Every structure is written in C-alpha cells, then in structure tokens.
C-alpha cells in the first residue's frame, strides 16, 4: 500500500521517467503496481509510447516530415509488434531440445511471416550516420543495430545456401511470393553476409548451385523478369551474394587475405539514408572483383558437371596481391542520350523497356509492386561515366542506372548497365568490350551482376561470369562527384 501511495504522490512525468528506464518485462510489472503507474504509461495520449518507440527505433515512415503526428497509439502498437519479434531465443546459446521461436526456411509459418514484415519495416526506415573510430565503424542507426542483433540470434542468414536446388529449374520464372519475400530480406542483409562477424554460415554448403547461378546465361537466368519485366530475380541475386561471401570471407579462399586486410570502410557496409523510390545518388568510389573460368568450364558448369568434379574460379587480382580488387571511379553525367554509343545500347539495352508478359495464376502474387509502378527507362534513368584500374591496366566505363519498382514492398532497387572499354589512338577498341548488367541494392552501396563478352556469343552461348562492386565513399562523400580516372574523352565512331 505504501508503494502505491508513493507512486500516486509523484507527478506523471516522474513516473514516466521511471518507466522509461525499465526493460519491457519490468515495465509490465510497473504498470501493474497502481493506477498512477498505469496512467503514466497508457494515459496522457500515449505520449510515453511515442518516446519509448523513438528511444529504440529510427523515426518511422508514417511520421510526416515537418508536421505534427498525434496518433501515439500507433507508436505503442508498432513498438509491441516489433519487440515481440525481436525478443527471440538465441540459437547459439539455446539449451538442447529447446526450439527457437523463429526458425526460417522455405516453408514459412505465420510467426516467420510476421517477423519478415517487421524486418521489412526496419530495413525501409533505417537511416544511418556512421562514426569511424579506431575500433572500426559504429552504426548509429537503431534499426540497423536491431538487424545485426537479430541476425546473430536466428538462423535467418545461416540458411542462405540451404535448399539451393529446390528452385534450380525455375530460375527464369518468379518464385512463390513467400519465398521471394524471404530471399529479398536476405539480400538486403548482404552487409552482414559479407562481414567477418561469426554468423555460422556453412562454408561451402550449396556452393555448386551458387556457381551454377552466377555462370548461367541471360536466357535461362535473366537478372530481371516477371510479367512487367521489372521484377528482380531474387534467387539469382541471393546466390551471387552467397558466391561472393565464399570467395571473400571463407578460410582458404585466395581473396580472403586481401579482403581481410582492407580497412573496414573499404569493405561493404550498410546504407546511410532511409530507402526511397526512384533514381538514387550515385557513389563515386568503388572496389570489387569479378570471376571467370575457361569457355569449356562454363559449358561444364551449365551442364551440371561441376557437381561431380569441382571447377575452380579464377578471380580478378588473385595473382597480384597489390591489385587484388578492381578500382572504379564513377561520375553522374549530364551527357545526353545522343552521345550514348549505339553499339553500347545494342548490347546493353540500357534505355529499352523490357517487354511485358501475360501473368499466369502462379505469378499474380509474386511481386505486385512492379505492376503498379510504371517505369520509363529513357526518361527516369541516370547516365554515368568514369574509369578505373583493373590490375595494372586502366579502363573507361560508361553506363546507366535504371530505377526499378519496389520489390516485395521495399523501394530503392536499380538496374545498372555499364560498358567497360579501352581506348587506342583516341578510338574505342571495339574488340575489347566488356558488358556489365546487374542490380544496385537499395541504399546504393552494393552492386552485383553479370559481365559478358559481346564478341563471344550471346544468349545460350554467351561467355559470362559474375562481378561485385561495393561503394567505399565516406558517408559525407556519398553521391558527390569523385575525381574521374581517366578523364579524357574517348573518340571514334561508336
């Protein structure tokens, strides 16, 4: 009784301050003490919940900029929903026989669907201001901190590579909606997959399927497809990230020492600002790699023979530790479409809209976003130019970023097409063109895709392989024009 009277005698602001310093479990006990403690939390227009939400999460998308938002009950409901998902059993320390509350897989249950919906909101609303210290990067985004912690507590990225063969014959058609949604969330957790944090991802489980995907041609395995021609092939994208995780992170791989020696800011990291739709700012400085095998070995991989006998990839820079990664500088360009070489457009189809296709019953729920978000590549795209260094050789780059519709409710996806070329005597060397097509993930800090040689077949017979590039700008530099290297104008009748 004395305790109840003590709380009842305090101003509501003091009781709210007490409640704000309690864990969720203790807060429930606090609310049960007396009417005064309950009112401190649930009365006063639910202002307590607004403050508590913003103490734990980044500002949500439903709060309009510069306007007052009075629906504090929405903060309360969202907070409770998120915490019910984020408070999961740690699979690394669970007792024998205790099943975690969340166990992700291709057969997703209701709990996992709810969890993915919460993760989608955390991803969409994460906005970051990173600090670099002697110990590395400190992510100030509360949402990203929750994402990193969640990954460590569940099997969400441990299962990347599992069930790899279940949809192996369906690479040219959209996945079931729930599987596509799972793959989309996993793709957006790429900074975690490409980090040295201990996520207990099996080193080579499913690697042959990932290798099959990255060397597949653009007929059996297009990068974007679907009824509108604007759906990202999430299975292809996820297998590419899995493939590069193996080469960059796992013990014994040739690129790991060089990747581990990079400063943390020079490795893939999380995005900075809240994800949004449309053409995004272009980062200036990029680092990455590409892989290749001989023509005969590509045929073996595409024929499935690498499941019986492993085929080793050759990687950019593996024989030159001082140039282990490709360096690239890009600038947003004001060059008009008229200066875009027709031969580049012929190979890349950068400004050509994909053909729409009739939807089947199975496709109707795969990714409805692309149906309701019309995109015009020719008027909404961003031209970029630049160049860089591949081993000891300088090259030029010219290409486009095409905005794509939201994928499974998450905005900010872009298609990138780029021609890598060389100049001799002021003219483009047409016998040494290398075409690039891929996906720029939301946030603009990571691109993954396919390169191919236009002079060595196309379609089923194309000579191709995978590439990865990640942005290494400091946050304050992101989107600013870097010094382009090389800068002279390439001539020639292109």
KOLTILUM-638912 format. One record per residue (C-alpha): residue number from 1; residue in three letters; chain; z, x, y. Coordinates in pm, whole numbers. Layout:
N
NUM,ALA,A,Z,X,Y
...
REM end
This chain:
494
1,UNK,A,0,0,0
2,UNK,A,89,283,236
3,UNK,A,-251,442,173
4,UNK,A,-431,117,254
5,UNK,A,-235,80,577
6,UNK,A,-311,439,671
7,UNK,A,-687,386,642
8,UNK,A,-659,46,813
9,UNK,A,-495,209,1113
10,UNK,A,-781,458,1160
11,UNK,A,-1089,391,1378
12,UNK,A,-1401,307,1176
13,UNK,A,-1563,631,1297
14,UNK,A,-1287,838,1134
15,UNK,A,-1319,652,805
16,UNK,A,-1694,704,818
17,UNK,A,-1642,1075,877
18,UNK,A,-1412,1091,575
19,UNK,A,-1669,909,360
20,UNK,A,-1949,1138,473
21,UNK,A,-1768,1438,323
22,UNK,A,-1727,1279,-20
23,UNK,A,-1950,1302,-325
24,UNK,A,-2124,985,-440
25,UNK,A,-1866,939,-716
26,UNK,A,-1571,983,-479
27,UNK,A,-1737,760,-222
28,UNK,A,-1728,470,-467
29,UNK,A,-1355,523,-513
30,UNK,A,-1308,548,-136
31,UNK,A,-1487,216,-83
32,UNK,A,-1251,51,-334
33,UNK,A,-932,156,-151
34,UNK,A,-921,-126,102
35,UNK,A,-1123,-344,336
36,UNK,A,-1119,-77,608
37,UNK,A,-1280,187,385
38,UNK,A,-1533,-61,251
39,UNK,A,-1627,-169,603
40,UNK,A,-1666,193,707
41,UNK,A,-1947,224,455
42,UNK,A,-2102,-122,433
43,UNK,A,-2030,-273,777
44,UNK,A,-2138,-155,1124
45,UNK,A,-2500,-240,1047
46,UNK,A,-2504,6,753
47,UNK,A,-2519,294,1003
48,UNK,A,-2322,505,753
49,UNK,A,-2612,491,508
50,UNK,A,-2867,598,766
51,UNK,A,-2665,910,844
52,UNK,A,-2598,983,477
53,UNK,A,-2965,949,386
54,UNK,A,-3071,1188,664
55,UNK,A,-2799,1434,559
56,UNK,A,-2953,1452,212
57,UNK,A,-3328,1395,267
58,UNK,A,-3606,1466,514
59,UNK,A,-3689,1187,757
60,UNK,A,-3874,913,563
61,UNK,A,-4226,794,632
62,UNK,A,-4115,440,715
63,UNK,A,-3937,551,1036
64,UNK,A,-4196,532,1318
65,UNK,A,-4213,833,1549
66,UNK,A,-4056,771,1888
67,UNK,A,-3945,416,1803
68,UNK,A,-3610,271,1704
69,UNK,A,-3572,163,1342
70,UNK,A,-3285,-77,1283
71,UNK,A,-3321,-157,910
72,UNK,A,-3039,68,794
73,UNK,A,-3009,-130,471
74,UNK,A,-3342,29,373
75,UNK,A,-3180,372,404
76,UNK,A,-2897,253,178
77,UNK,A,-3127,116,-90
78,UNK,A,-3355,421,-82
79,UNK,A,-3057,657,-99
80,UNK,A,-2914,484,-404
81,UNK,A,-3251,475,-577
82,UNK,A,-3315,845,-517
83,UNK,A,-2969,958,-621
84,UNK,A,-2985,751,-939
85,UNK,A,-3293,955,-1035
86,UNK,A,-3181,1296,-911
87,UNK,A,-2843,1282,-1091
88,UNK,A,-2978,1372,-1434
89,UNK,A,-2836,1568,-1725
90,UNK,A,-2921,1937,-1704
91,UNK,A,-3136,2002,-2013
92,UNK,A,-3046,2372,-2002
93,UNK,A,-2673,2311,-2046
94,UNK,A,-2658,1977,-2229
95,UNK,A,-2443,1957,-2540
96,UNK,A,-2606,1947,-2880
97,UNK,A,-2716,1596,-2965
98,UNK,A,-2692,1465,-2608
99,UNK,A,-3027,1326,-2499
100,UNK,A,-3114,1375,-2131
101,UNK,A,-3153,1063,-1921
102,UNK,A,-3510,1166,-1838
103,UNK,A,-3747,1307,-2100
104,UNK,A,-4100,1330,-1963
105,UNK,A,-4409,1307,-2180
106,UNK,A,-4741,1125,-2204
107,UNK,A,-4568,814,-2339
108,UNK,A,-4376,742,-2019
109,UNK,A,-4086,496,-2027
110,UNK,A,-3950,289,-1742
111,UNK,A,-3694,549,-1638
112,UNK,A,-3958,819,-1614
113,UNK,A,-4190,592,-1413
114,UNK,A,-3910,526,-1165
115,UNK,A,-3839,897,-1144
116,UNK,A,-4204,982,-1075
117,UNK,A,-4213,719,-799
118,UNK,A,-3911,882,-635
119,UNK,A,-4065,1228,-670
120,UNK,A,-4383,1097,-509
121,UNK,A,-4186,986,-203
122,UNK,A,-4001,1319,-184
123,UNK,A,-4332,1506,-204
124,UNK,A,-4508,1291,57
125,UNK,A,-4224,1318,308
126,UNK,A,-4128,1683,264
127,UNK,A,-4163,1880,585
128,UNK,A,-4059,2238,591
129,UNK,A,-3952,2505,835
130,UNK,A,-3917,2815,623
131,UNK,A,-3698,3111,713
132,UNK,A,-3770,3455,577
133,UNK,A,-3466,3670,505
134,UNK,A,-3411,3997,321
135,UNK,A,-3341,3786,13
136,UNK,A,-3674,3601,42
137,UNK,A,-3781,3259,167
138,UNK,A,-3527,2991,248
139,UNK,A,-3677,2642,231
140,UNK,A,-3517,2422,494
141,UNK,A,-3680,2105,365
142,UNK,A,-3412,1895,197
143,UNK,A,-3677,1720,-13
144,UNK,A,-3820,2046,-145
145,UNK,A,-3469,2164,-231
146,UNK,A,-3425,1845,-435
147,UNK,A,-3764,1901,-606
148,UNK,A,-3673,2258,-705
149,UNK,A,-3335,2145,-838
150,UNK,A,-3492,1854,-1029
151,UNK,A,-3744,2084,-1195
152,UNK,A,-3458,2302,-1318
153,UNK,A,-3271,2003,-1462
154,UNK,A,-3552,1831,-1650
155,UNK,A,-3848,1909,-1873
156,UNK,A,-4099,1793,-1610
157,UNK,A,-4288,2123,-1591
158,UNK,A,-4173,2251,-1927
159,UNK,A,-4418,2008,-2084
160,UNK,A,-4719,2146,-1894
161,UNK,A,-4949,2255,-2174
162,UNK,A,-4799,2022,-2434
163,UNK,A,-5025,1751,-2577
164,UNK,A,-5312,1954,-2433
165,UNK,A,-5556,1831,-2693
166,UNK,A,-5474,1463,-2667
167,UNK,A,-5736,1400,-2398
168,UNK,A,-5954,1702,-2474
169,UNK,A,-6257,1483,-2541
170,UNK,A,-6210,1276,-2226
171,UNK,A,-6249,1539,-1957
172,UNK,A,-6537,1355,-1786
173,UNK,A,-6356,1021,-1761
174,UNK,A,-6039,921,-1572
175,UNK,A,-5711,937,-1760
176,UNK,A,-5486,637,-1821
177,UNK,A,-5308,561,-1492
178,UNK,A,-4960,667,-1604
179,UNK,A,-5087,999,-1744
180,UNK,A,-5291,1068,-1430
181,UNK,A,-4981,1000,-1219
182,UNK,A,-4772,1241,-1429
183,UNK,A,-5038,1512,-1403
184,UNK,A,-5065,1457,-1026
185,UNK,A,-4692,1513,-975
186,UNK,A,-4702,1823,-1197
187,UNK,A,-4997,1964,-1000
188,UNK,A,-4804,1922,-675
189,UNK,A,-4519,2124,-826
190,UNK,A,-4756,2423,-853
191,UNK,A,-4535,2643,-628
192,UNK,A,-4263,2609,-892
193,UNK,A,-4503,2676,-1180
194,UNK,A,-4633,2987,-1001
195,UNK,A,-4289,3128,-926
196,UNK,A,-4070,3367,-1123
197,UNK,A,-3787,3114,-1148
198,UNK,A,-3683,3057,-1507
199,UNK,A,-3831,2720,-1599
200,UNK,A,-3857,2799,-1973
201,UNK,A,-4228,2718,-1991
202,UNK,A,-4360,2840,-2326
203,UNK,A,-4576,3143,-2252
204,UNK,A,-4892,3062,-2441
205,UNK,A,-4844,2714,-2577
206,UNK,A,-5166,2524,-2517
207,UNK,A,-5343,2822,-2357
208,UNK,A,-5663,2782,-2563
209,UNK,A,-5701,2429,-2423
210,UNK,A,-5645,2557,-2069
211,UNK,A,-5902,2830,-2130
212,UNK,A,-6148,2568,-2259
213,UNK,A,-6099,2366,-1941
214,UNK,A,-6145,2649,-1693
215,UNK,A,-6468,2770,-1853
216,UNK,A,-6614,2422,-1907
217,UNK,A,-6933,2333,-1722
218,UNK,A,-6959,2077,-1444
219,UNK,A,-7131,1820,-1668
220,UNK,A,-6865,1782,-1937
221,UNK,A,-6580,1857,-1696
222,UNK,A,-6655,1768,-1333
223,UNK,A,-6395,1852,-1070
224,UNK,A,-6417,1513,-902
225,UNK,A,-6540,1200,-1075
226,UNK,A,-6448,832,-1121
227,UNK,A,-6619,509,-1014
228,UNK,A,-6630,619,-649
229,UNK,A,-6697,983,-732
230,UNK,A,-6385,1075,-533
231,UNK,A,-6113,1095,-799
232,UNK,A,-5969,1441,-865
233,UNK,A,-5988,1544,-1230
234,UNK,A,-5612,1597,-1263
235,UNK,A,-5631,1715,-1623
236,UNK,A,-5873,1988,-1521
237,UNK,A,-5660,2080,-1218
238,UNK,A,-5334,2099,-1412
239,UNK,A,-5488,2312,-1689
240,UNK,A,-5619,2551,-1423
241,UNK,A,-5270,2591,-1277
242,UNK,A,-5133,2641,-1629
243,UNK,A,-5403,2901,-1695
244,UNK,A,-5319,3100,-1382
245,UNK,A,-4946,3072,-1448
246,UNK,A,-5006,3252,-1775
247,UNK,A,-5202,3536,-1613
248,UNK,A,-4975,3580,-1311
249,UNK,A,-4626,3513,-1447
250,UNK,A,-4601,3586,-1817
251,UNK,A,-4482,3917,-1957
252,UNK,A,-4756,4147,-2079
253,UNK,A,-5035,3996,-1867
254,UNK,A,-5233,4251,-1666
255,UNK,A,-5191,4079,-1328
256,UNK,A,-4816,4023,-1356
257,UNK,A,-4704,4367,-1225
258,UNK,A,-4923,4334,-915
259,UNK,A,-4821,3972,-859
260,UNK,A,-4452,4054,-901
261,UNK,A,-4487,4345,-655
262,UNK,A,-4611,4111,-379
263,UNK,A,-4370,4009,-106
264,UNK,A,-4250,3654,-160
265,UNK,A,-4450,3532,141
266,UNK,A,-4763,3680,-21
267,UNK,A,-4724,3455,-328
268,UNK,A,-4791,3079,-346
269,UNK,A,-4530,2879,-158
270,UNK,A,-4454,2522,-54
271,UNK,A,-4628,2337,225
272,UNK,A,-4490,2315,578
273,UNK,A,-4554,1971,727
274,UNK,A,-4542,1615,596
275,UNK,A,-4851,1536,391
276,UNK,A,-5114,1332,572
277,UNK,A,-5463,1199,514
278,UNK,A,-5791,1342,640
279,UNK,A,-5920,1693,705
280,UNK,A,-5623,1927,733
281,UNK,A,-5572,2251,931
282,UNK,A,-5725,2550,757
283,UNK,A,-5512,2851,678
284,UNK,A,-5656,3185,786
285,UNK,A,-5543,3449,535
286,UNK,A,-5589,3401,162
287,UNK,A,-5520,3600,-151
288,UNK,A,-5617,3529,-510
289,UNK,A,-5816,3612,-818
290,UNK,A,-6098,3498,-1042
291,UNK,A,-6161,3538,-1412
292,UNK,A,-6473,3581,-1623
293,UNK,A,-6597,3654,-1972
294,UNK,A,-6936,3753,-2107
295,UNK,A,-7207,3490,-2147
296,UNK,A,-7175,3497,-2527
297,UNK,A,-6799,3448,-2500
298,UNK,A,-6841,3147,-2269
299,UNK,A,-7055,2988,-2540
300,UNK,A,-6782,3062,-2795
301,UNK,A,-6512,2909,-2573
302,UNK,A,-6723,2600,-2507
303,UNK,A,-6784,2574,-2879
304,UNK,A,-6413,2593,-2959
305,UNK,A,-6437,2922,-3150
306,UNK,A,-6162,3081,-2935
307,UNK,A,-5907,2867,-3121
308,UNK,A,-5976,3082,-3429
309,UNK,A,-6009,3419,-3255
310,UNK,A,-5859,3481,-2909
311,UNK,A,-6101,3576,-2632
312,UNK,A,-5952,3793,-2357
313,UNK,A,-6035,3710,-1997
314,UNK,A,-6150,3975,-1755
315,UNK,A,-5978,3945,-1418
316,UNK,A,-6067,4049,-1068
317,UNK,A,-5895,4378,-988
318,UNK,A,-5739,4438,-1327
319,UNK,A,-5884,4790,-1338
320,UNK,A,-5784,4868,-980
321,UNK,A,-5411,4808,-915
322,UNK,A,-5460,4885,-544
323,UNK,A,-5703,4593,-516
324,UNK,A,-5559,4359,-778
325,UNK,A,-5624,4048,-567
326,UNK,A,-5920,3926,-371
327,UNK,A,-5855,3912,7
328,UNK,A,-6021,3647,222
329,UNK,A,-6010,3551,591
330,UNK,A,-6137,3208,694
331,UNK,A,-6202,3051,1035
332,UNK,A,-6269,2687,1117
333,UNK,A,-6619,2697,1263
334,UNK,A,-6795,2492,1531
335,UNK,A,-7131,2572,1372
336,UNK,A,-7340,2257,1336
337,UNK,A,-7486,2124,1014
338,UNK,A,-7820,2259,1128
339,UNK,A,-7702,2616,1071
340,UNK,A,-7584,2536,718
341,UNK,A,-7838,2715,495
342,UNK,A,-8034,2460,289
343,UNK,A,-8012,2682,-18
344,UNK,A,-7631,2667,6
345,UNK,A,-7640,2288,28
346,UNK,A,-7880,2273,-266
347,UNK,A,-7632,2449,-489
348,UNK,A,-7302,2319,-348
349,UNK,A,-7381,1961,-238
350,UNK,A,-7118,2004,33
351,UNK,A,-7242,1721,254
352,UNK,A,-7381,1496,-16
353,UNK,A,-7165,1200,-110
354,UNK,A,-7103,1156,-484
355,UNK,A,-7280,861,-640
356,UNK,A,-7063,554,-701
357,UNK,A,-7049,421,-1055
358,UNK,A,-6961,89,-1210
359,UNK,A,-6596,64,-1311
360,UNK,A,-6500,-1,-1670
361,UNK,A,-6194,-209,-1757
362,UNK,A,-6002,107,-1852
363,UNK,A,-6081,266,-1515
364,UNK,A,-5969,-18,-1292
365,UNK,A,-5613,105,-1258
366,UNK,A,-5679,479,-1284
367,UNK,A,-5672,557,-911
368,UNK,A,-5735,259,-685
369,UNK,A,-5684,474,-373
370,UNK,A,-6037,611,-388
371,UNK,A,-6184,260,-388
372,UNK,A,-6011,151,-68
373,UNK,A,-6050,472,133
374,UNK,A,-6416,532,222
375,UNK,A,-6506,894,298
376,UNK,A,-6821,1030,461
377,UNK,A,-6857,1399,381
378,UNK,A,-7121,1458,650
379,UNK,A,-6909,1331,943
380,UNK,A,-6547,1393,834
381,UNK,A,-6573,1744,692
382,UNK,A,-6469,2082,831
383,UNK,A,-6704,2380,836
384,UNK,A,-6551,2725,789
385,UNK,A,-6681,3079,781
386,UNK,A,-6533,3418,715
387,UNK,A,-6532,3705,474
388,UNK,A,-6315,3939,280
389,UNK,A,-6282,4211,27
390,UNK,A,-6333,4193,-347
391,UNK,A,-6215,4523,-497
392,UNK,A,-6386,4780,-271
393,UNK,A,-6677,4554,-166
394,UNK,A,-6694,4339,149
395,UNK,A,-6847,3991,133
396,UNK,A,-6920,3692,355
397,UNK,A,-6811,3331,300
398,UNK,A,-6948,3003,433
399,UNK,A,-6839,2655,329
400,UNK,A,-6689,2314,390
401,UNK,A,-6369,2120,339
402,UNK,A,-6428,1754,247
403,UNK,A,-6133,1513,278
404,UNK,A,-6066,1305,-32
405,UNK,A,-5882,971,-57
406,UNK,A,-5513,968,-160
407,UNK,A,-5470,1040,-530
408,UNK,A,-5216,813,-701
409,UNK,A,-5066,730,-362
410,UNK,A,-5036,1089,-235
411,UNK,A,-5252,1189,66
412,UNK,A,-5391,1523,178
413,UNK,A,-5634,1622,-100
414,UNK,A,-5952,1805,-7
415,UNK,A,-6260,1930,-187
416,UNK,A,-6364,2284,-99
417,UNK,A,-6715,2422,-144
418,UNK,A,-6799,2777,-48
419,UNK,A,-7078,3027,-93
420,UNK,A,-6975,3388,-135
421,UNK,A,-7265,3615,-43
422,UNK,A,-7367,3966,60
423,UNK,A,-7596,4094,334
424,UNK,A,-7859,4367,307
425,UNK,A,-8062,4481,608
426,UNK,A,-7948,4178,804
427,UNK,A,-8055,3928,540
428,UNK,A,-7864,3730,279
429,UNK,A,-7910,3874,-68
430,UNK,A,-8035,3565,-250
431,UNK,A,-7999,3735,-587
432,UNK,A,-7624,3779,-541
433,UNK,A,-7494,3431,-450
434,UNK,A,-7166,3307,-597
435,UNK,A,-7091,2938,-556
436,UNK,A,-6733,2807,-539
437,UNK,A,-6611,2448,-576
438,UNK,A,-6251,2340,-608
439,UNK,A,-5958,2136,-488
440,UNK,A,-5738,2220,-192
441,UNK,A,-5399,2076,-285
442,UNK,A,-5212,1867,-24
443,UNK,A,-5041,2088,230
444,UNK,A,-5337,2326,243
445,UNK,A,-5163,2629,88
446,UNK,A,-5332,2646,-256
447,UNK,A,-5687,2601,-382
448,UNK,A,-5801,2611,-744
449,UNK,A,-6154,2577,-868
450,UNK,A,-6469,2690,-1044
451,UNK,A,-6712,2964,-946
452,UNK,A,-7062,2987,-1087
453,UNK,A,-7374,3197,-1053
454,UNK,A,-7659,2978,-915
455,UNK,A,-7923,3217,-1050
456,UNK,A,-7788,3200,-1407
457,UNK,A,-7825,2841,-1518
458,UNK,A,-7673,2511,-1412
459,UNK,A,-7518,2213,-1582
460,UNK,A,-7462,2265,-1952
461,UNK,A,-7582,2627,-1936
462,UNK,A,-7410,2737,-1613
463,UNK,A,-7237,3075,-1611
464,UNK,A,-6899,2996,-1457
465,UNK,A,-6527,3061,-1456
466,UNK,A,-6202,2985,-1271
467,UNK,A,-6064,3103,-938
468,UNK,A,-5738,3062,-749
469,UNK,A,-5662,3131,-382
470,UNK,A,-5332,3084,-203
471,UNK,A,-5257,3097,168
472,UNK,A,-5041,3385,291
473,UNK,A,-5007,3290,658
474,UNK,A,-4661,3276,804
475,UNK,A,-4568,2918,890
476,UNK,A,-4622,2970,1262
477,UNK,A,-4968,3117,1190
478,UNK,A,-5088,2839,959
479,UNK,A,-5401,2676,1098
480,UNK,A,-5451,2944,1365
481,UNK,A,-5772,3145,1367
482,UNK,A,-5730,3486,1199
483,UNK,A,-5945,3787,1272
484,UNK,A,-6255,3734,1059
485,UNK,A,-6372,4023,845
486,UNK,A,-6664,4081,851
487,UNK,A,-6778,3906,1170
488,UNK,A,-7145,3989,1230
489,UNK,A,-7395,3707,1192
490,UNK,A,-7596,3715,871
491,UNK,A,-7964,3667,929
492,UNK,A,-8258,3580,708
493,UNK,A,-8444,3264,627
494,UNK,A,-8188,3073,424
REM end
